[in-house]
Amino acid sequence: MTRLIASLAIAAVLFSLGLNAADAPATFKVSEFTFKRPAKWQWVETASPMRKAQLAVPDEQEKKDPAEVVFFHFGPSNGGGVQANVERWYGQFEGPREKIGAKSEEAKIGQTKVTFVRAAGTYMSGMPGGARMPKTDYALRGAIIESTEGDVFVKMTGPEALVKSAEDDFRKMIESALK
């Protein structure tokens, strides 16, 4: 019964976005990479030219907000480079690195270098230079995929428990584009 209610809630969200499950792409391209969308994750239309794709990770218990997964690609200018973006992502949380469990790791998937990023704590939501809204018990999982066509930045933020539960699917999605 709970799964039926969750499925109906997901269908309602997709309907409200003008999409149904058949319309949501199973795969999508950002730069030269084709990603496979995890089946339970929802496609979100975006009007922002900075966001090349966006997904929502629903909370199946429907107790908290969904997590947001956003894909950015700025072309050969690289959007500031890997380390600058890692630091910027950490800076979106209150407190020093030790407090937010800041961690990054480099990996090679196929022939592609990827930097995976993680942090958790009070996330300061909002646009840089604009009003910020603190969201406690939030987490970030990120991946920066290096490419000669310009790096692709993938950032998942949301309630900490939800982000942690979606971490394996996040990594599989990244790997799906690189094999």
TORTI-716624 format. One record per residue (C-alpha): residue number from 1; x, y, z. Coordinates in nm, 2 decimals, decimal comma, always signed. Layout:
% residues N
<vofi seq="NUM" c1="X" c2="Y" c3="Z"/>
...
END
This chain:
% residues 179
<vofi seq="1" c1="+0,00" c2="+0,00" c3="+0,00"/>
<vofi seq="2" c1="+0,28" c2="+0,24" c3="+0,09"/>
<vofi seq="3" c1="+0,45" c2="+0,17" c3="-0,25"/>
<vofi seq="4" c1="+0,12" c2="+0,24" c3="-0,43"/>
<vofi seq="5" c1="+0,08" c2="+0,58" c3="-0,25"/>
<vofi seq="6" c1="+0,45" c2="+0,66" c3="-0,33"/>
<vofi seq="7" c1="+0,39" c2="+0,57" c3="-0,69"/>
<vofi seq="8" c1="+0,08" c2="+0,78" c3="-0,71"/>
<vofi seq="9" c1="+0,26" c2="+1,08" c3="-0,55"/>
<vofi seq="10" c1="+0,54" c2="+1,05" c3="-0,80"/>
<vofi seq="11" c1="+0,29" c2="+1,03" c3="-1,09"/>
<vofi seq="12" c1="+0,12" c2="+1,34" c3="-0,95"/>
<vofi seq="13" c1="+0,45" c2="+1,53" c3="-0,94"/>
<vofi seq="14" c1="+0,53" c2="+1,43" c3="-1,29"/>
<vofi seq="15" c1="+0,18" c2="+1,52" c3="-1,41"/>
<vofi seq="16" c1="+0,21" c2="+1,86" c3="-1,24"/>
<vofi seq="17" c1="+0,54" c2="+1,91" c3="-1,43"/>
<vofi seq="18" c1="+0,37" c2="+1,83" c3="-1,76"/>
<vofi seq="19" c1="+0,54" c2="+1,49" c3="-1,78"/>
<vofi seq="20" c1="+0,43" c2="+1,13" c3="-1,74"/>
<vofi seq="21" c1="+0,67" c2="+0,84" c3="-1,69"/>
<vofi seq="22" c1="+0,67" c2="+0,76" c3="-2,06"/>
<vofi seq="23" c1="+0,79" c2="+1,12" c3="-2,14"/>
<vofi seq="24" c1="+1,07" c2="+1,13" c3="-1,89"/>
<vofi seq="25" c1="+1,39" c2="+1,03" c3="-2,07"/>
<vofi seq="26" c1="+1,56" c2="+0,72" c3="-1,95"/>
<vofi seq="27" c1="+1,89" c2="+0,86" c3="-2,08"/>
<vofi seq="28" c1="+2,00" c2="+1,21" c3="-2,14"/>
<vofi seq="29" c1="+2,31" c2="+1,39" c3="-2,27"/>
<vofi seq="30" c1="+2,52" c2="+1,66" c3="-2,11"/>
<vofi seq="31" c1="+2,82" c2="+1,76" c3="-2,32"/>
<vofi seq="32" c1="+2,96" c2="+1,44" c3="-2,48"/>
<vofi seq="33" c1="+2,83" c2="+1,21" c3="-2,19"/>
<vofi seq="34" c1="+2,51" c2="+1,02" c3="-2,20"/>
<vofi seq="35" c1="+2,37" c2="+0,95" c3="-1,85"/>
<vofi seq="36" c1="+2,12" c2="+0,68" c3="-1,75"/>
<vofi seq="37" c1="+1,86" c2="+0,82" c3="-1,52"/>
<vofi seq="38" c1="+1,79" c2="+0,60" c3="-1,21"/>
<vofi seq="39" c1="+1,43" c2="+0,46" c3="-1,26"/>
<vofi seq="40" c1="+1,29" c2="+0,61" c3="-0,94"/>
<vofi seq="41" c1="+1,44" c2="+0,95" c3="-1,00"/>
<vofi seq="42" c1="+1,22" c2="+1,21" c3="-1,17"/>
<vofi seq="43" c1="+1,31" c2="+1,43" c3="-1,47"/>
<vofi seq="44" c1="+1,27" c2="+1,80" c3="-1,40"/>
<vofi seq="45" c1="+1,23" c2="+2,05" c3="-1,68"/>
<vofi seq="46" c1="+1,46" c2="+2,35" c3="-1,62"/>
<vofi seq="47" c1="+1,44" c2="+2,70" c3="-1,77"/>
<vofi seq="48" c1="+1,79" c2="+2,80" c3="-1,65"/>
<vofi seq="49" c1="+2,05" c2="+2,81" c3="-1,93"/>
<vofi seq="50" c1="+2,31" c2="+2,71" c3="-1,67"/>
<vofi seq="51" c1="+2,14" c2="+2,39" c3="-1,58"/>
<vofi seq="52" c1="+2,19" c2="+2,14" c3="-1,86"/>
<vofi seq="53" c1="+1,97" c2="+1,87" c3="-1,68"/>
<vofi seq="54" c1="+1,80" c2="+1,83" c3="-1,35"/>
<vofi seq="55" c1="+1,65" c2="+1,54" c3="-1,16"/>
<vofi seq="56" c1="+1,46" c2="+1,50" c3="-0,84"/>
<vofi seq="57" c1="+1,52" c2="+1,21" c3="-0,60"/>
<vofi seq="58" c1="+1,19" c2="+1,15" c3="-0,42"/>
<vofi seq="59" c1="+1,17" c2="+1,06" c3="-0,05"/>
<vofi seq="60" c1="+0,97" c2="+0,74" c3="-0,06"/>
<vofi seq="61" c1="+0,85" c2="+0,79" c3="+0,29"/>
<vofi seq="62" c1="+0,74" c2="+1,14" c3="+0,18"/>
<vofi seq="63" c1="+0,85" c2="+1,30" c3="+0,51"/>
<vofi seq="64" c1="+1,11" c2="+1,54" c3="+0,36"/>
<vofi seq="65" c1="+1,18" c2="+1,74" c3="+0,05"/>
<vofi seq="66" c1="+1,32" c2="+1,55" c3="-0,25"/>
<vofi seq="67" c1="+1,69" c2="+1,57" c3="-0,32"/>
<vofi seq="68" c1="+1,79" c2="+1,78" c3="-0,63"/>
<vofi seq="69" c1="+2,05" c2="+1,66" c3="-0,88"/>
<vofi seq="70" c1="+2,17" c2="+1,93" c3="-1,12"/>
<vofi seq="71" c1="+2,41" c2="+1,90" c3="-1,42"/>
<vofi seq="72" c1="+2,62" c2="+2,20" c3="-1,53"/>
<vofi seq="73" c1="+2,85" c2="+2,23" c3="-1,83"/>
<vofi seq="74" c1="+3,01" c2="+2,56" c3="-1,93"/>
<vofi seq="75" c1="+3,21" c2="+2,44" c3="-2,23"/>
<vofi seq="76" c1="+3,59" c2="+2,45" c3="-2,27"/>
<vofi seq="77" c1="+3,62" c2="+2,74" c3="-2,01"/>
<vofi seq="78" c1="+3,57" c2="+2,46" c3="-1,75"/>
<vofi seq="79" c1="+3,35" c2="+2,68" c3="-1,52"/>
<vofi seq="80" c1="+3,64" c2="+2,76" c3="-1,29"/>
<vofi seq="81" c1="+3,81" c2="+2,42" c3="-1,27"/>
<vofi seq="82" c1="+3,79" c2="+2,13" c3="-1,04"/>
<vofi seq="83" c1="+3,94" c2="+2,25" c3="-0,72"/>
<vofi seq="84" c1="+3,77" c2="+2,59" c3="-0,73"/>
<vofi seq="85" c1="+3,43" c2="+2,42" c3="-0,76"/>
<vofi seq="86" c1="+3,51" c2="+2,17" c3="-0,49"/>
<vofi seq="87" c1="+3,59" c2="+2,46" c3="-0,26"/>
<vofi seq="88" c1="+3,28" c2="+2,65" c3="-0,36"/>
<vofi seq="89" c1="+3,06" c2="+2,35" c3="-0,29"/>
<vofi seq="90" c1="+3,22" c2="+2,31" c3="+0,06"/>
<vofi seq="91" c1="+3,16" c2="+2,68" c3="+0,11"/>
<vofi seq="92" c1="+2,79" c2="+2,63" c3="+0,07"/>
<vofi seq="93" c1="+2,78" c2="+2,46" c3="+0,41"/>
<vofi seq="94" c1="+2,82" c2="+2,64" c3="+0,75"/>
<vofi seq="95" c1="+3,14" c2="+2,56" c3="+0,94"/>
<vofi seq="96" c1="+3,49" c2="+2,43" c3="+0,88"/>
<vofi seq="97" c1="+3,57" c2="+2,12" c3="+0,67"/>
<vofi seq="98" c1="+3,60" c2="+1,90" c3="+0,98"/>
<vofi seq="99" c1="+3,25" c2="+1,99" c3="+1,09"/>
<vofi seq="100" c1="+3,09" c2="+1,92" c3="+0,75"/>
<vofi seq="101" c1="+3,28" c2="+1,60" c3="+0,68"/>
<vofi seq="102" c1="+3,43" c2="+1,75" c3="+0,37"/>
<vofi seq="103" c1="+3,58" c2="+1,48" c3="+0,15"/>
<vofi seq="104" c1="+3,69" c2="+1,46" c3="-0,21"/>
<vofi seq="105" c1="+3,84" c2="+1,16" c3="-0,40"/>
<vofi seq="106" c1="+3,98" c2="+1,13" c3="-0,75"/>
<vofi seq="107" c1="+3,89" c2="+0,82" c3="-0,95"/>
<vofi seq="108" c1="+3,95" c2="+0,71" c3="-1,31"/>
<vofi seq="109" c1="+3,64" c2="+0,55" c3="-1,48"/>
<vofi seq="110" c1="+3,74" c2="+0,42" c3="-1,82"/>
<vofi seq="111" c1="+3,97" c2="+0,69" c3="-1,95"/>
<vofi seq="112" c1="+3,80" c2="+0,97" c3="-1,76"/>
<vofi seq="113" c1="+3,91" c2="+1,14" c3="-1,44"/>
<vofi seq="114" c1="+3,63" c2="+1,21" c3="-1,20"/>
<vofi seq="115" c1="+3,64" c2="+1,39" c3="-0,86"/>
<vofi seq="116" c1="+3,38" c2="+1,28" c3="-0,62"/>
<vofi seq="117" c1="+3,28" c2="+1,53" c3="-0,34"/>
<vofi seq="118" c1="+3,08" c2="+1,49" c3="-0,02"/>
<vofi seq="119" c1="+2,98" c2="+1,71" c3="+0,27"/>
<vofi seq="120" c1="+2,69" c2="+1,73" c3="+0,52"/>
<vofi seq="121" c1="+2,55" c2="+1,97" c3="+0,77"/>
<vofi seq="122" c1="+2,37" c2="+2,30" c3="+0,74"/>
<vofi seq="123" c1="+2,34" c2="+2,38" c3="+0,37"/>
<vofi seq="124" c1="+2,30" c2="+2,74" c3="+0,27"/>
<vofi seq="125" c1="+2,06" c2="+2,72" c3="-0,02"/>
<vofi seq="126" c1="+2,03" c2="+3,01" c3="-0,27"/>
<vofi seq="127" c1="+2,21" c2="+3,18" c3="-0,55"/>
<vofi seq="128" c1="+2,56" c2="+3,32" c3="-0,49"/>
<vofi seq="129" c1="+2,54" c2="+3,68" c3="-0,38"/>
<vofi seq="130" c1="+2,17" c2="+3,65" c3="-0,31"/>
<vofi seq="131" c1="+1,96" c2="+3,56" c3="+0,00"/>
<vofi seq="132" c1="+2,06" c2="+3,23" c3="+0,16"/>
<vofi seq="133" c1="+1,83" c2="+2,99" c3="+0,34"/>
<vofi seq="134" c1="+1,99" c2="+2,75" c3="+0,59"/>
<vofi seq="135" c1="+1,88" c2="+2,39" c3="+0,56"/>
<vofi seq="136" c1="+1,99" c2="+2,17" c3="+0,85"/>
<vofi seq="137" c1="+2,07" c2="+1,81" c3="+0,82"/>
<vofi seq="138" c1="+2,14" c2="+1,84" c3="+0,45"/>
<vofi seq="139" c1="+2,41" c2="+1,66" c3="+0,24"/>
<vofi seq="140" c1="+2,59" c2="+1,70" c3="-0,09"/>
<vofi seq="141" c1="+2,73" c2="+1,44" c3="-0,32"/>
<vofi seq="142" c1="+2,90" c2="+1,57" c3="-0,63"/>
<vofi seq="143" c1="+3,10" c2="+1,46" c3="-0,93"/>
<vofi seq="144" c1="+3,32" c2="+1,66" c3="-1,15"/>
<vofi seq="145" c1="+3,38" c2="+1,48" c3="-1,48"/>
<vofi seq="146" c1="+3,69" c2="+1,61" c3="-1,66"/>
<vofi seq="147" c1="+3,68" c2="+1,66" c3="-2,04"/>
<vofi seq="148" c1="+3,85" c2="+1,85" c3="-2,31"/>
<vofi seq="149" c1="+3,51" c2="+1,97" c3="-2,41"/>
<vofi seq="150" c1="+3,47" c2="+2,13" c3="-2,07"/>
<vofi seq="151" c1="+3,41" c2="+1,97" c3="-1,73"/>
<vofi seq="152" c1="+3,07" c2="+1,84" c3="-1,64"/>
<vofi seq="153" c1="+2,96" c2="+1,93" c3="-1,28"/>
<vofi seq="154" c1="+2,69" c2="+1,71" c3="-1,12"/>
<vofi seq="155" c1="+2,57" c2="+1,81" c3="-0,77"/>
<vofi seq="156" c1="+2,31" c2="+1,63" c3="-0,56"/>
<vofi seq="157" c1="+2,18" c2="+1,81" c3="-0,25"/>
<vofi seq="158" c1="+1,90" c2="+1,73" c3="-0,01"/>
<vofi seq="159" c1="+1,80" c2="+1,59" c3="+0,32"/>
<vofi seq="160" c1="+2,10" c2="+1,39" c3="+0,46"/>
<vofi seq="161" c1="+1,94" c2="+1,05" c3="+0,50"/>
<vofi seq="162" c1="+1,79" c2="+1,07" c3="+0,15"/>
<vofi seq="163" c1="+2,12" c2="+1,17" c3="-0,01"/>
<vofi seq="164" c1="+2,30" c2="+0,89" c3="+0,16"/>
<vofi seq="165" c1="+2,04" c2="+0,64" c3="+0,05"/>
<vofi seq="166" c1="+2,07" c2="+0,77" c3="-0,31"/>
<vofi seq="167" c1="+2,45" c2="+0,76" c3="-0,31"/>
<vofi seq="168" c1="+2,49" c2="+0,43" c3="-0,49"/>
<vofi seq="169" c1="+2,25" c2="+0,53" c3="-0,76"/>
<vofi seq="170" c1="+2,43" c2="+0,86" c3="-0,80"/>
<vofi seq="171" c1="+2,76" c2="+0,69" c3="-0,85"/>
<vofi seq="172" c1="+2,61" c2="+0,43" c3="-1,09"/>
<vofi seq="173" c1="+2,46" c2="+0,71" c3="-1,29"/>
<vofi seq="174" c1="+2,80" c2="+0,88" c3="-1,32"/>
<vofi seq="175" c1="+2,96" c2="+0,56" c3="-1,42"/>
<vofi seq="176" c1="+2,69" c2="+0,48" c3="-1,68"/>
<vofi seq="177" c1="+2,81" c2="+0,78" c3="-1,88"/>
<vofi seq="178" c1="+3,18" c2="+0,69" c3="-1,87"/>
<vofi seq="179" c1="+3,19" c2="+0,32" c3="-1,97"/>
END
